[in-house]
């Protein structure tokens, strides 16, 4: 596929039509996800992505307590503003916490705990969140604002947060609005009940599991809501040719049966001359509701490897064999 060509084949995101490159740059690693990343490493990764034609960049305040947003803003500074799309997220306000600044963050990011995250899906919280993100990014608008993991705040999201985002969309502060979650059920609710443009679904439509086929993807296609796929490797399980027993799945140790299933898929892939991560990337692009796939990339080398995988041609026979073996949802 033409990863590095024009902004993309999909124009499903409404009001306005926002072009996203098929491959998006996930900037969580720029927030020191799991381990420290230097400014130079992140800058080189963003530069490699840009050179390859990637023009969609995703971040969030949650990622490194604002570090990812600051680094991404610095990496994009000086680029023609009309040439790239940025998404960030709302729902977690960052509140200064000097009393814990000597500690390290407890939510998976290797940064000082000089702020704490406070859930806030109120109208005021959404407006404050977007204002703070724009300041960290050094931008006057973003192309997409997602509600970030509102799992325990669904009713407030519908009643307060989404109307607040609609206000910002009407003002041109954000171009499109939606939600990003690790589940498909609530995303489907938002698609059916509210006036959103795009959703980010992490881990629920992958080569390993296709739960979103039962609810989210049909609803999104019906309502012309774009779907961005994240977590295409299911937290790392599908990122290697042969997943080891200690693989990570859904941000924790993968159950044995899940690792065995991933390796069974890998065996079929190998028989068709492709690797598991190559097939994982190719699989999600097959659905017409999918407008982009965001992959976390820490270094320039990871960018180059992701692009190499994305350019591999996967034979249609692979999908048929996986379905016949019960390793792929027959509804796909």
Secondary structure as UniProt FT lines:
FT   TURN            3..4
FT   TURN            14..17
FT   STRAND          23..26
FT   HELIX           28..31
FT   HELIX           39..51
FT   TURN            52..53
FT   STRAND          56..58
FT   TURN            61..66
FT   HELIX           67..76
FT   TURN            77..78
FT   HELIX           81..83
FT   STRAND          85..90
FT   STRAND          92..96
FT   HELIX           98..100
FT   TURN            101..102
FT   STRAND          115..119
FT   HELIX           123..137
FT   STRAND          142..148
FT   TURN            151..152
FT   HELIX           154..156
FT   HELIX           157..161
FT   HELIX           162..171
FT   STRAND          174..181
FT   HELIX           185..193
FT   STRAND          198..202
FT   HELIX           211..213
FT   TURN            214..215
FT   HELIX           216..223
FT   STRAND          226..230
FT   TURN            232..238
FT   TURN            245..246
FT   STRAND          248..249
FT   TURN            250..251
FT   STRAND          252..253
FT   HELIX           256..271
FT   TURN            272..273
FT   HELIX           276..284
FT   TURN            285..286
FT   TURN            288..289
FT   STRAND          290..296
FT   HELIX           300..310
FT   HELIX           316..324
FT   TURN            325..326
FT   TURN            330..331
//
